Amino acid sequence: MKRKPGIAGFGLALLLWGALASPIWTYSQDASSESAKRKVKSRVMPDYPSLAKQMRVTGKVKIETTIAADGHVSSTKVVGGSPLLVNAALDAVKKWRFEPAAKESVETIEFEFAGQN
């Protein structure tokens, strides 16, 4: 019975050593990525879809937007949002123009439909 505490202690020591030796990965955006965001030259706000308005659908729509080096939106991908609101957000973001940059970039743009439009 005296060996069990020793084995448990050794196992605990290995577990703690492994936790200290492994790197910590974070996926949140840091301040440097915030400063790298492209500036918007012109933006178009989405029209609130009449069906969504009648049904009182509200919420956020997130769109991952690829911006070409010259500043136009080259592609979009819906990250989340109500299907009743997504098309209005996509139509609007495709009309946005950004400041030119050395290469293309990817931005996540979020629209909020609050039912007041």
C-alpha positions as CSV (number, residue, x, y, z in Angstrom):
1,M,0.0,0.0,0.0
2,K,2.9,2.3,0.4
3,R,3.7,2.2,-3.3
4,K,0.4,3.7,-4.4
5,P,1.0,7.2,-3.1
6,G,4.5,7.1,-4.8
7,I,3.0,6.1,-8.1
8,A,0.2,8.6,-7.9
9,G,2.8,11.3,-7.0
10,F,5.0,10.3,-9.9
11,G,2.0,10.4,-12.3
12,L,1.0,13.8,-11.0
13,A,4.6,15.1,-11.4
14,L,4.6,13.8,-15.1
15,L,1.2,15.5,-15.7
16,L,2.4,18.8,-14.3
17,W,5.7,18.6,-16.2
18,G,3.9,18.0,-19.5
19,A,1.6,20.9,-18.9
20,L,4.6,23.2,-18.3
21,A,6.6,21.9,-21.2
22,S,3.8,22.2,-23.8
23,P,3.3,25.6,-25.5
24,I,0.2,27.6,-24.9
25,W,-1.7,28.4,-28.2
26,T,-4.1,31.3,-28.4
27,Y,-6.4,32.2,-31.3
28,S,-7.7,35.5,-30.3
29,Q,-6.8,38.7,-32.2
30,D,-4.1,40.8,-30.7
31,A,-3.5,44.5,-31.0
32,S,-1.2,44.2,-34.0
33,S,-3.8,42.4,-36.1
34,E,-6.3,45.2,-35.3
35,S,-4.0,47.8,-36.6
36,A,-3.5,45.8,-39.9
37,K,-7.2,46.1,-40.8
38,R,-7.9,47.8,-44.2
39,K,-9.5,51.2,-44.1
40,V,-12.9,51.4,-45.7
41,K,-13.1,54.1,-48.4
42,S,-16.9,53.7,-49.1
43,R,-19.4,51.5,-47.5
44,V,-23.0,50.6,-48.3
45,M,-25.4,49.7,-45.6
46,P,-27.7,46.7,-46.3
47,D,-31.5,47.2,-46.9
48,Y,-33.6,45.5,-44.3
49,P,-35.4,42.7,-46.2
50,S,-39.2,43.2,-46.1
51,L,-39.9,39.6,-45.2
52,A,-37.4,39.7,-42.3
53,K,-39.1,43.0,-41.1
54,Q,-42.5,41.4,-41.3
55,M,-41.3,38.4,-39.3
56,R,-39.4,40.7,-36.9
57,V,-36.2,38.8,-37.5
58,T,-33.2,40.5,-35.9
59,G,-29.6,39.6,-35.4
60,K,-26.1,39.7,-36.7
61,V,-24.6,38.5,-40.0
62,K,-20.9,37.8,-40.2
63,I,-19.2,37.8,-43.6
64,E,-15.6,36.8,-44.3
65,T,-14.5,39.2,-47.1
66,T,-11.5,38.8,-49.3
67,I,-10.3,42.2,-50.5
68,A,-8.1,42.5,-53.6
69,A,-4.9,44.7,-53.5
70,D,-6.7,47.4,-55.4
71,G,-9.4,47.6,-52.7
72,H,-12.4,45.9,-54.3
73,V,-14.2,43.0,-52.7
74,S,-13.1,39.9,-54.7
75,S,-15.0,37.2,-52.7
76,T,-17.3,36.6,-49.8
77,K,-18.1,33.8,-47.5
78,V,-21.0,33.7,-44.9
79,V,-19.7,32.9,-41.4
80,G,-23.1,33.2,-39.7
81,G,-26.5,34.8,-39.5
82,S,-30.1,34.4,-40.3
83,P,-30.8,33.2,-43.9
84,L,-33.4,35.9,-44.2
85,L,-30.7,38.6,-43.6
86,V,-27.7,37.1,-45.3
87,N,-28.4,38.1,-48.9
88,A,-29.0,41.8,-47.9
89,A,-25.6,41.8,-46.1
90,L,-23.8,40.1,-49.0
91,D,-25.3,42.6,-51.6
92,A,-24.1,45.5,-49.5
93,V,-20.6,44.3,-48.7
94,K,-19.9,43.5,-52.3
95,K,-20.2,47.3,-53.0
96,W,-17.7,48.3,-50.3
97,R,-14.3,49.7,-51.4
98,F,-11.2,49.7,-49.3
99,E,-7.9,51.5,-49.4
100,P,-5.3,49.9,-51.7
101,A,-2.6,47.7,-50.2
102,A,0.4,45.6,-51.3
103,K,-1.5,42.4,-51.3
104,E,-5.0,41.0,-50.8
105,S,-6.4,40.6,-47.3
106,V,-9.2,38.9,-45.5
107,E,-11.6,40.8,-43.1
108,T,-14.6,39.7,-41.2
109,I,-17.4,42.2,-41.4
110,E,-20.4,42.1,-39.1
111,F,-23.8,43.7,-39.8
112,E,-26.5,44.0,-37.1
113,F,-30.1,44.1,-38.1
114,A,-32.0,45.5,-35.2
115,G,-35.5,45.8,-36.6
116,Q,-35.4,49.6,-36.7
117,N,-34.4,50.1,-40.4
